Amino acid sequence: MQAAADAAALAATKAMMLEELSRPAEVKKVAKNYFNANYKKNNIMKVNKMKVKIKKNGVRVIAKGRYKTLILGLIGIKKMPVTVVAEAAATASGEPTELVFVLDTTASMAAVWHASIGTFDRMLRRLQSHSGNKDLYVSFIELSDRANVGTGNAGWLNSVPAGWNGCVQPREENIGGIPWVLTDKTPSQLKFSPTVNVLHNGWTYHVFCPKKIVGPTNNINLILNTLRAVRPVGTGRFDEGMAWAWRLISPKWRGLWGVPKYPADYGKARKIIVFATDGHTVIYEFEVDRQYPWGRNNASPGGYENLVRVCNQIKSNKNTEIYFLHFTGAPNLEPYAKACASSKDHYFRIYTPMDVNLAIGKIGGGTTTKLRLVR
């Protein structure tokens, strides 16, 4: 009986993470899958019926079956009906939240992501309702070859060329013998260089500049409209995208993003980065280690390692989390993506739009509420 109770509790808790973010049918399916995967069948109790009920602030899992008796069997009662009930409820976390979403905007990502905009919409609105409009700040970074900080931030540069479009070069530093380390130093500590086409082995390759970083903002519609308008461009430098996500939540950058008291100190707000990519890129053939032992468009060990290096620096700070949405693609990304994520529960493998919906549902449930098992 305990095995059934444990499985029901896990099913209710996992399903609660999706409640309000996915359709009821999806929530029930997840609960049943978790129950079936975690209930260890035995000769003592047989479960013959399992139901999932979605309540206003929780999810209830009911498992019914028959329990094989021992002592009562001596008087002819060999089996007894048993019902196991588990219910998970949620209370609002109420914490100020700083969310940065980094989306790989290259061609291979577009179709799967755009099919899940509605789920992301519900996640953001739930975040807003739980943290309060003034306590939620959302930013969006298009992960392309470079980051666009906007022409209004020309003061961040060491020089401003005519016609500058807002994009900056990766600001690499030689630290510990590694020449491409990326940090959260502010422009007053170390200036950025404007983006230019790059000379490589005697020929010039073109780097793509995406649209300007959006946010931090309380305007959820602005973020959603930006997501809907994304069009594929570039190949994607992952470590650079993650470095800018770090700068958007680092207290060192307070006042530099147009909001006087943003970002908050570590521990004073929940800081969340959601990073989504399939790992395909050719840019590391020309930058960082300039190798492609895994074949064209499959990144490089140095590029992935530098991404993990940035992730580890981010995770060293209190109340900072990285969720990694790993879209199917480059064959060697998985161990690096898992190392980048804050935990195994922060890593999601994505194959279809349904996988995106489930991942965002779990992220939304974890970031907006505190779950408790009430029965």
Residue pairs with C-beta under 8 A, 6 or more apart in sequence:
1 44
1 45
1 67
1 82
1 84
3 39
3 40
3 42
3 45
4 39
4 45
4 47
4 63
4 65
4 82
4 84
5 84
5 86
6 38
7 34
7 35
7 38
7 39
7 40
7 63
8 35
8 50
8 61
8 62
8 63
8 84
8 85
8 86
9 61
9 86
9 88
9 373
10 34
10 35
10 38
11 31
11 32
11 34
11 35
11 38
11 52
11 61
11 86
12 31
12 58
12 59
12 60
12 61
12 86
12 87
12 88
12 373
13 88
13 371
13 373
14 30
14 31
14 34
14 362
15 27
15 28
15 30
15 31
15 34
15 52
15 59
15 61
15 88
16 58
16 59
16 88
16 89
16 90
16 365
16 369
16 371
17 361
17 362
17 364
17 365
17 366
17 371
18 26
18 27
18 30
18 358
18 361
18 362
18 365
19 27
19 54
19 58
19 59
19 90
19 365
20 122
20 126
20 364
21 119
21 122
21 123
21 126
21 357
21 360
21 361
21 364
21 365
22 30
22 119
22 357
22 358
22 361
24 54
26 354
26 357
26 358
26 361
27 52
27 54
27 59
28 52
28 54
30 358
31 52
31 59
31 61
32 50
32 52
35 50
35 61
35 63
39 47
39 63
43 68
44 67
44 68
45 65
45 66
45 67
45 68
45 82
46 65
46 66
46 68
47 63
47 64
47 65
48 64
48 65
48 66
49 63
49 64
49 65
50 61
50 62
50 63
50 64
51 61
51 62
51 64
52 59
52 60
52 61
52 62
53 59
53 60
53 61
53 62
54 60
55 87
55 89
57 89
57 90
58 87
58 88
58 89
58 90
58 374
59 87
59 88
60 85
60 86
60 87
61 85
61 86
61 87
62 83
62 84
62 85
63 83
63 84
63 85
64 81
64 82
64 83
64 84
65 81
65 82
65 84
66 79
66 80
66 81
66 82
67 79
67 80
67 81
67 82
68 78
68 79
69 77
69 78
69 79
69 80
72 78
72 80
85 375
86 373
86 375
87 373
87 374
87 375
88 371
88 372
88 373
88 374
89 371
89 372
89 374
90 365
90 369
90 370
90 371
90 372
91 369
91 370
91 372
92 130
92 368
92 369
92 370
93 130
93 131
93 270
93 367
93 368
93 369
93 370
94 130
94 131
94 132
95 131
95 135
95 269
95 270
96 131
96 132
96 135
96 136
96 264
96 268
96 269
96 270
97 127
97 131
97 135
97 136
97 137
97 269
97 270
97 272
97 367
98 137
98 139
98 216
98 248
98 249
98 262
98 263
98 264
98 269
98 270
98 271
98 272
99 127
99 136
99 137
99 138
99 139
99 272
99 273
99 274
99 367
100 138
100 139
100 140
100 141
100 215
100 245
100 248
100 249
100 272
100 273
100 274
101 138
101 139
101 140
101 141
101 223
101 273
101 274
101 276
102 141
102 143
102 241
102 242
102 244
102 245
102 273
102 274
102 275
102 276
103 109
103 113
103 140
103 141
103 142
103 143
103 227
103 230
103 276
104 143
104 236
104 238
104 241
104 276
104 277
104 278
104 327
105 142
105 143
105 144
105 210
105 230
105 231
105 232
105 233
105 234
105 236
106 143
106 144
106 232
106 233
106 234
106 235
106 236
106 278
106 280
106 281
107 232
108 278
108 280
108 327
108 329
109 232
109 276
109 277
109 278
109 327
110 230
110 231
110 232
112 327
112 350
112 352
112 353
112 356
113 230
113 276
113 356
114 228
114 230
115 353
115 356
116 353
116 356
116 357
116 360
117 224
117 227
117 228
119 356
119 357
119 360
119 361
120 224
120 227
120 360
121 220
121 224
122 364
123 360
123 361
123 363
123 364
124 138
124 220
124 223
124 224
125 220
126 364
126 368
127 136
127 138
127 364
127 367
127 368
128 136
128 218
128 220
129 368
130 368
130 369
131 368
133 218
134 218
135 269
136 218
137 215
137 216
137 217
137 218
137 259
137 262
138 215
138 216
138 217
138 218
138 220
138 223
139 213
139 214
139 215
139 216
139 217
139 245
139 248
139 257
140 213
140 214
140 215
140 223
140 226
140 227
141 147
141 213
141 241
141 244
141 245
141 248
142 148
142 210
142 211
142 213
142 230
142 233
143 210
143 236
143 237
143 238
143 241
143 277
144 208
144 209
144 210
144 233
144 234
144 235
144 236
144 237
145 207
145 208
145 209
145 210
145 234
145 235
145 236
145 237
145 283
146 167
146 168
146 169
146 170
146 195
146 207
146 208
146 209
146 210
146 234
146 237
146 240
147 167
147 168
147 210
147 213
147 240
147 241
147 244
148 165
148 166
148 167
148 168
148 209
148 210
148 211
148 212
148 213
149 156
149 166
149 167
149 168
149 192
149 212
149 213
150 166
150 212
150 213
151 164
151 165
151 166
153 166
153 187
154 160
154 164
155 187
156 168
156 187
156 191
156 192
157 164
157 168
157 187
157 191
157 192
157 193
157 194
158 191
158 192
158 193
159 193
159 194
160 194
161 194
161 196
164 194
165 195
165 209
166 209
166 212
167 194
167 195
167 209
167 210
168 192
168 193
168 194
168 195
169 192
169 193
169 194
169 195
169 196
170 180
170 182
170 237
170 239
170 240
170 243
170 287
171 182
171 183
171 185
171 190
171 192
171 193
172 179
172 180
172 181
172 182
173 179
173 181
173 182
173 183
173 190
174 181
175 181
175 183
178 309
180 239
180 287
180 288
180 302
180 306
181 306
181 309
182 239
182 240
182 243
182 306
182 309
182 310
183 190
183 243
183 313
184 243
184 246
184 247
184 250
184 252
184 253
184 313
185 252
186 252
186 253
186 256
187 256
195 207
195 209
197 204
197 205
197 206
197 207
198 204
198 205
198 207
198 286
198 287
200 286
205 286
207 234
207 283
208 233
208 234
208 235
210 233
210 234
211 226
213 244
213 248
214 222
214 223
214 226
215 222
215 223
215 248
215 257
216 248
216 257
216 258
216 259
216 262
216 263
217 223
235 280
235 281
235 282
235 283
235 297
236 277
236 280
236 281
236 283
237 281
237 283
237 284
237 287
237 303
238 277
238 279
238 281
238 299
238 303
238 304
238 307
239 288
239 303
239 306
239 307
239 309
239 310
241 275
242 273
242 275
242 307
242 310
242 311
242 314
242 340
243 310
245 273
245 275
245 314
246 273
246 310
246 313
246 314
247 253
248 257
248 263
249 263
249 271
249 273
249 314
249 320
250 263
251 263
251 264
251 265
251 266
253 263
254 261
254 262
254 263
255 261
255 262
257 263
263 269
263 271
266 317
266 318
266 319
266 320
267 318
267 319
269 319
270 319
270 321
270 367
271 317
271 319
271 320
271 321
272 320
272 321
272 322
272 323
272 367
273 314
273 320
273 321
273 322
273 323
274 323
274 325
274 363
275 322
275 323
275 324
275 325
275 340
276 324
276 325
276 327
276 350
277 325
277 326
277 327
277 329
277 333
278 326
278 327
278 328
278 329
278 330
278 333
279 298
279 299
279 304
279 326
279 327
279 329
279 330
279 332
279 333
279 337
280 297
280 298
280 299
280 329
280 330
281 297
281 299
281 303
281 330
282 292
282 296
282 297
283 303
284 290
284 291
284 292
284 299
284 300
284 302
284 303
285 291
285 292
285 296
285 300
287 303
288 300
288 302
288 303
288 306
289 300
289 301
289 302
289 303
290 300
290 302
291 300
291 301
291 302
292 298
292 299
292 300
293 300
293 301
294 300
294 330
294 331
294 332
297 330
298 330
298 331
298 332
299 330
299 332
299 333
304 332
304 333
304 336
305 336
307 336
307 340
308 336
308 339
308 340
311 322
311 339
311 340
311 341
314 320
314 322
315 321
315 322
315 342
321 342
321 346
321 367
322 340
322 341
322 342
322 346
323 341
323 342
323 346
323 347
323 348
323 359
323 363
324 337
324 338
324 340
324 341
324 346
324 347
324 348
325 348
325 350
325 356
325 359
326 333
326 334
326 337
326 347
326 348
326 349
326 350
327 350
327 351
328 349
328 350
328 351
334 349
337 347
338 344
338 347
341 347
345 362
345 366
348 355
348 358
348 359
348 362
349 355
350 356
350 359
365 371
